[in-house]
């Protein structure tokens, strides 16, 4: 690096409470280096303590459970007394995550409007701590349009104006659990708030199924769409409703869709009520928007775009009332 400041963390592996050490720094003759013995304290800091549990330890971004990892809405505010013109000043932000020394962790900072992130998308990633590291991960970022390629100009302009992003904390594997501490330091004032899990405050039901050679019917353009597994959902009262479809073991480029139809006496699949939209191969799966459904019976049809895809899947059903019944149904 031509110039700048390096932060160095010294650690040891063992049970000793007092361990002496010497730290030496070297550089070529044309560089001047020195220790900063009086580093300035950031004007704005916040510390959050949490625990990775079986419910929120989603592992790295190759797992469909990545979306369950702890996420926080980071909202930056303009520097007090400074001009509000976008791009005129930078926010120096540092995020430091500490866990037990045997837990590999990562921090990702993603452009957003402060909502939960289902999947990492490269052109929305503002910063990352890089490869998973044991015990500690950190991100230091000067938020500036000039620090990002022109491809990201619109995203960064909006980020500087609204100051919204999502902080994602993750361990490498879902079985890595335990307490953690997140510390955020900034040259600008900010707010940091936890983002609720999908379906927070709602009743959740998990139903598993399988596409086999006989029932993997493919999308609506296939003549076998109605051969897909079909689940009858019996709703006892007006409810808020959302459903997510995930592969149990994600395939490469396996595009999914989940669509809800009203049940009818002849079991025909008529005009749908809601759908997850275009077929999508996101590792986190696909989900319908949250909407209100009246009491009654409905049919949920999970499908892959191409027929003949044999795989296990699960439906995550969220409702605001209890007593929902979900069972696989065979159409006449």
C-alpha positions as CSV (number, residue, x, y, z in Angstrom):
1,X,0.0,0.0,0.0
2,X,1.4,3.5,-0.9
3,X,0.2,5.1,2.3
4,X,-2.4,4.7,5.0
5,X,-3.0,3.2,8.4
6,X,-3.0,-0.6,9.3
7,X,-4.8,-2.0,12.3
8,X,-3.0,-5.0,13.8
9,X,-4.6,-7.4,16.2
10,X,-2.4,-9.7,18.3
11,X,-3.9,-12.9,19.7
12,X,-2.7,-16.2,21.0
13,X,-4.0,-19.8,21.3
14,X,-3.7,-21.3,24.7
15,X,-4.7,-21.1,28.4
16,X,-2.1,-18.6,29.7
17,X,-3.5,-15.5,31.2
18,X,-0.3,-13.5,30.7
19,X,1.7,-13.9,27.5
20,X,4.5,-11.6,26.6
21,X,5.1,-10.8,23.0
22,X,7.1,-8.5,20.7
23,X,5.7,-6.9,17.6
24,X,8.1,-5.6,14.9
25,X,7.2,-3.8,11.6
26,X,9.5,-3.6,8.6
27,X,9.3,-1.6,5.4
28,X,11.6,-0.9,2.4
29,X,14.0,2.1,2.7
30,X,11.7,4.5,0.7
31,X,8.9,4.2,3.2
32,X,8.5,5.9,6.6
33,X,6.6,3.9,9.2
34,X,5.7,4.7,12.8
35,X,3.5,3.5,15.5
36,X,0.4,5.6,16.2
37,X,0.5,5.6,20.0
38,X,-2.4,7.9,20.5
39,X,-5.1,6.8,18.0
40,X,-8.2,9.0,18.0
41,X,-11.5,7.6,19.3
42,X,-14.4,7.7,16.8
43,X,-17.0,10.2,17.9
44,X,-19.9,7.7,17.5
45,X,-19.9,4.1,18.6
46,X,-22.4,1.4,19.5
47,X,-21.9,-2.1,20.9
48,X,-24.4,-4.9,20.4
49,X,-24.2,-8.4,22.1
50,X,-26.0,-11.4,20.7
51,X,-26.0,-15.1,20.4
52,X,-25.9,-17.4,17.3
53,X,-28.4,-20.1,18.0
54,X,-30.0,-23.0,16.0
55,X,-32.7,-20.4,14.9
56,X,-30.4,-17.7,13.5
57,X,-27.1,-19.4,12.7
58,X,-27.5,-19.7,8.9
59,X,-24.0,-20.3,7.8
60,X,-22.3,-18.8,4.7
61,X,-24.1,-17.6,1.5
62,X,-24.1,-21.1,-0.1
63,X,-26.7,-22.3,2.4
64,X,-30.4,-21.6,1.9
65,X,-30.5,-20.6,5.6
66,X,-28.1,-17.7,5.1
67,X,-31.1,-15.4,5.2
68,X,-31.7,-16.3,8.8
69,X,-28.4,-14.9,10.0
70,X,-28.4,-11.8,12.4
71,X,-29.0,-8.7,10.3
72,X,-29.0,-5.0,11.3
73,X,-30.3,-1.9,9.7
74,X,-27.4,0.7,9.7
75,X,-28.7,4.2,9.0
76,X,-26.1,6.9,8.6
77,X,-27.0,10.5,9.2
78,X,-25.3,13.6,7.7
79,X,-22.4,15.1,9.6
80,X,-23.6,17.7,11.9
81,X,-23.0,21.2,10.5
82,X,-21.8,19.9,7.1
83,X,-23.3,20.5,3.7
84,X,-25.9,17.9,2.7
85,X,-24.7,17.6,-0.9
86,X,-24.3,14.0,-1.9
87,X,-20.6,13.0,-2.2
88,X,-19.2,16.1,-0.6
89,X,-18.1,14.3,2.6
90,X,-17.3,10.7,3.6
91,X,-18.5,8.6,6.5
92,X,-15.7,6.6,8.0
93,X,-17.3,3.4,9.2
94,X,-15.8,0.5,11.1
95,X,-17.6,-2.7,12.0
96,X,-15.9,-5.2,14.3
97,X,-17.3,-8.7,15.1
98,X,-15.9,-10.8,17.9
99,X,-16.8,-14.4,18.7
100,X,-15.1,-17.4,20.3
101,X,-11.7,-18.1,18.8
102,X,-12.9,-21.4,17.2
103,X,-15.7,-19.8,15.3
104,X,-15.0,-18.5,11.7
105,X,-17.0,-15.4,11.0
106,X,-17.7,-12.7,8.4
107,X,-19.3,-9.3,8.1
108,X,-21.1,-8.1,4.9
109,X,-22.4,-4.6,4.4
110,X,-25.1,-4.5,1.7
111,X,-26.9,-1.7,0.1
112,X,-30.6,-1.8,1.0
113,X,-33.5,0.2,2.3
114,X,-32.9,-1.3,5.7
115,X,-34.7,-4.6,5.0
116,X,-33.7,-8.2,5.5
117,X,-31.5,-9.6,2.8
118,X,-32.3,-13.1,1.3
119,X,-29.2,-13.5,-0.8
120,X,-26.0,-11.7,-1.5
121,X,-25.8,-10.0,-4.8
122,X,-22.4,-8.8,-6.0
123,X,-23.4,-5.4,-7.3
124,X,-25.2,-4.6,-4.0
125,X,-22.3,-5.6,-1.7
126,X,-20.8,-2.4,-0.3
127,X,-18.0,-4.0,1.8
128,X,-17.0,-7.4,3.3
129,X,-14.5,-8.6,5.8
130,X,-13.3,-11.1,3.2
131,X,-12.5,-14.7,3.9
132,X,-14.0,-16.1,7.1
133,X,-11.6,-15.6,10.0
134,X,-11.5,-17.2,13.4
135,X,-12.7,-15.2,16.4
136,X,-12.8,-11.8,14.7
137,X,-13.9,-10.1,11.5
138,X,-13.8,-6.4,10.7
139,X,-14.9,-4.0,7.9
140,X,-13.5,-0.5,7.6
141,X,-15.1,1.6,4.9
142,X,-15.0,5.2,3.7
143,X,-18.4,5.6,2.1
144,X,-17.7,7.6,-1.1
145,X,-18.8,7.4,-4.7
146,X,-15.2,7.8,-5.7
147,X,-14.2,4.5,-3.9
148,X,-16.6,2.4,-6.0
149,X,-16.6,1.8,-9.8
150,X,-19.0,3.7,-12.0
151,X,-21.2,0.6,-12.1
152,X,-22.2,1.4,-8.5
153,X,-22.7,5.1,-8.9
154,X,-26.5,5.1,-8.6
155,X,-26.4,2.7,-5.6
156,X,-23.8,4.8,-3.7
157,X,-25.6,8.0,-4.5
158,X,-28.7,6.6,-2.9
159,X,-26.8,5.2,0.0
160,X,-25.1,8.6,0.7
161,X,-28.5,10.4,0.5
162,X,-30.5,8.0,2.6
163,X,-27.7,6.4,4.5
164,X,-29.3,3.0,4.6
165,X,-27.6,-0.4,4.5
166,X,-27.9,-3.9,6.0
167,X,-25.2,-5.5,8.1
168,X,-25.1,-9.3,7.9
169,X,-23.2,-11.3,10.5
170,X,-22.5,-15.0,9.6
171,X,-20.4,-17.9,10.7
172,X,-19.1,-20.3,8.1
173,X,-21.3,-23.3,9.0
174,X,-24.8,-23.3,10.5
175,X,-23.6,-25.5,13.4
176,X,-21.2,-22.7,14.5
177,X,-23.1,-21.2,17.4
178,X,-22.3,-19.0,20.5
179,X,-22.2,-15.5,21.7
180,X,-20.9,-12.6,19.7
181,X,-20.2,-8.9,20.0
182,X,-20.6,-6.3,17.2
183,X,-19.1,-2.9,17.6
184,X,-19.8,-0.1,15.1
185,X,-17.6,3.0,15.0
186,X,-18.4,6.0,12.7
187,X,-17.3,9.6,12.0
188,X,-21.0,10.4,11.4
189,X,-24.0,9.8,13.7
190,X,-25.9,6.6,13.0
191,X,-28.6,4.3,14.1
192,X,-28.2,0.5,14.3
193,X,-31.4,-1.6,14.8
194,X,-31.9,-5.4,14.5
195,X,-34.0,-6.5,11.5
196,X,-36.7,-9.0,12.4
197,X,-36.6,-12.5,11.0
198,X,-38.9,-13.4,8.1
199,X,-42.3,-14.3,9.7
200,X,-41.4,-12.7,13.0
201,X,-44.5,-12.6,15.3
202,X,-46.3,-15.1,13.1
203,X,-47.0,-18.8,13.4
204,X,-44.7,-20.9,11.3
205,X,-45.2,-24.4,9.9
206,X,-42.6,-26.4,7.9
207,X,-43.9,-29.0,5.4
208,X,-41.6,-31.1,3.4
209,X,-42.2,-32.8,0.0
210,X,-40.5,-34.4,-2.9
211,X,-40.5,-34.0,-6.7
212,X,-40.2,-37.5,-8.2
213,X,-40.1,-38.8,-11.7
214,X,-43.9,-39.2,-11.6
215,X,-44.8,-35.7,-10.2
216,X,-42.1,-33.3,-11.3
217,X,-44.4,-31.5,-13.7
218,X,-42.5,-28.3,-14.4
219,X,-43.9,-24.9,-15.0
220,X,-47.3,-23.8,-16.3
221,X,-46.0,-24.0,-19.9
222,X,-45.7,-27.7,-19.3
223,X,-48.7,-29.9,-19.9
224,X,-47.9,-31.7,-16.7
225,X,-48.1,-28.6,-14.3
226,X,-51.1,-30.1,-12.4
227,X,-49.0,-33.2,-11.7
228,X,-46.8,-31.3,-9.3
229,X,-47.2,-31.9,-5.6
230,X,-50.2,-29.9,-4.4
231,X,-50.8,-28.9,-0.8
232,X,-54.2,-28.0,0.6
233,X,-54.1,-25.2,3.1
234,X,-57.1,-25.0,5.4
235,X,-57.4,-21.5,7.0
236,X,-59.9,-21.2,9.9
237,X,-60.0,-17.4,10.1
238,X,-58.8,-14.2,8.3
239,X,-55.0,-14.2,8.5
240,X,-51.9,-12.6,7.2
241,X,-50.2,-15.2,5.0
242,X,-46.8,-15.8,3.4
243,X,-45.2,-18.9,2.1
244,X,-41.6,-19.7,1.0
245,X,-40.4,-22.6,-1.1
246,X,-36.8,-23.9,-0.7
247,X,-34.8,-26.8,-2.0
248,X,-33.5,-29.0,0.9
249,X,-30.3,-29.4,-1.0
250,X,-30.0,-26.6,-3.6
251,X,-29.2,-27.6,-7.1
252,X,-27.2,-25.4,-9.6
253,X,-29.7,-23.3,-11.7
254,X,-32.8,-24.9,-10.4
255,X,-35.5,-22.3,-10.8
256,X,-38.5,-22.4,-8.5
257,X,-42.0,-21.0,-8.1
258,X,-44.7,-21.2,-5.5
259,X,-48.3,-20.3,-6.5
260,X,-51.5,-20.2,-4.4
261,X,-54.9,-21.0,-6.0
262,X,-58.4,-21.0,-4.4
263,X,-59.7,-24.5,-3.8
264,X,-62.7,-25.6,-5.9
265,X,-65.1,-28.5,-5.8
266,X,-63.6,-29.9,-9.1
267,X,-60.0,-29.3,-7.9
268,X,-59.3,-27.2,-11.0
269,X,-56.4,-24.8,-10.9
270,X,-58.0,-21.6,-11.9
271,X,-56.9,-18.0,-11.6
272,X,-54.2,-17.7,-8.9
273,X,-54.4,-15.5,-5.8
274,X,-50.7,-14.9,-5.3
275,X,-47.4,-16.1,-6.6
276,X,-43.7,-15.8,-5.9
277,X,-43.3,-14.3,-9.4
278,X,-40.9,-15.3,-12.2
279,X,-39.1,-18.6,-11.7
280,X,-35.9,-17.9,-9.7
281,X,-32.9,-20.0,-8.8
282,X,-31.9,-18.1,-5.6
283,X,-30.4,-20.4,-3.0
284,X,-32.7,-18.9,-0.4
285,X,-35.7,-20.1,-2.5
286,X,-38.7,-18.0,-3.5
287,X,-41.6,-16.5,-1.5
288,X,-44.9,-14.9,-2.0
289,X,-45.6,-11.4,-0.8
290,X,-47.4,-11.2,2.6
291,X,-51.1,-10.8,2.1
292,X,-54.5,-11.3,3.8
293,X,-56.4,-14.5,3.1
294,X,-60.0,-15.1,4.3
295,X,-61.1,-18.3,6.0
296,X,-61.3,-21.2,3.5
297,X,-59.3,-23.7,1.6
298,X,-56.5,-23.0,-0.8
299,X,-54.0,-24.9,-3.0
300,X,-50.3,-24.4,-3.0
301,X,-48.4,-25.6,-6.0
302,X,-44.6,-25.7,-5.7
303,X,-42.8,-26.3,-9.1
304,X,-39.5,-26.1,-10.9
305,X,-39.3,-24.4,-14.3
306,X,-38.2,-27.6,-16.1
307,X,-40.1,-30.8,-15.7
308,X,-38.4,-33.9,-14.5
309,X,-36.3,-32.3,-11.7
310,X,-36.2,-34.8,-8.9
311,X,-35.5,-33.1,-5.5
312,X,-36.7,-32.6,-2.0
313,X,-38.2,-29.3,-1.0
314,X,-39.7,-27.6,2.0
315,X,-42.5,-25.1,2.4
316,X,-42.2,-22.5,5.2
317,X,-45.8,-21.3,5.9
318,X,-46.3,-18.1,8.0
319,X,-49.7,-17.1,9.3
320,X,-51.0,-14.6,11.9
321,X,-53.5,-17.0,13.3
322,X,-53.1,-20.5,14.7
323,X,-54.8,-23.7,13.6
324,X,-53.7,-23.7,10.0
325,X,-53.7,-27.2,8.4
326,X,-51.5,-28.1,5.5
327,X,-51.6,-31.5,3.9
328,X,-50.5,-32.9,0.5
329,X,-53.5,-33.5,-1.8
330,X,-54.0,-35.7,-4.9
331,X,-56.2,-34.0,-7.5
332,X,-58.9,-36.0,-9.1
